[in-house]
């Protein structure tokens, strides 16, 4: 879920911030992880492709698109909650590119 906020581990978080972030992640985990739906849709697409089932391919593409969109929404929601926990200086530090 942290794909939109890489580098959280490279900034100096307080213990309270770490606990708040853990709470956000746990709350989001309990509300449902879209990863399983993405994997199921990918499997359905693979199956339809191998069966040369054109209608099945179209249905699976739609399901995969919807699952990926839900996954993006999930990651954005988590990131927005975590960003609120950070100080302005921490957000600026995360905005800097790193290798």
Residue pairs with C-beta under 8 A, 6 or more apart in sequence:
1 25
1 28
1 74
1 75
1 78
1 79
2 8
2 78
2 79
3 75
4 75
4 76
4 78
4 79
5 79
5 82
5 83
5 94
7 94
7 98
8 21
8 82
8 94
10 93
10 98
11 86
11 90
11 93
11 94
12 90
13 21
13 90
17 85
17 86
20 85
21 82
21 85
24 78
24 81
24 82
24 85
25 78
28 74
28 77
28 78
28 81
33 74
34 67
34 70
34 71
34 74
35 71
37 67
37 70
37 71
38 64
38 67
38 68
38 71
40 63
40 67
41 60
41 63
41 64
41 66
41 67
42 64
44 56
44 59
44 60
44 63
44 64
45 57
45 60
45 61
45 63
45 64
47 56
47 60
48 56
48 57
48 59
48 60
49 57
83 91
86 94
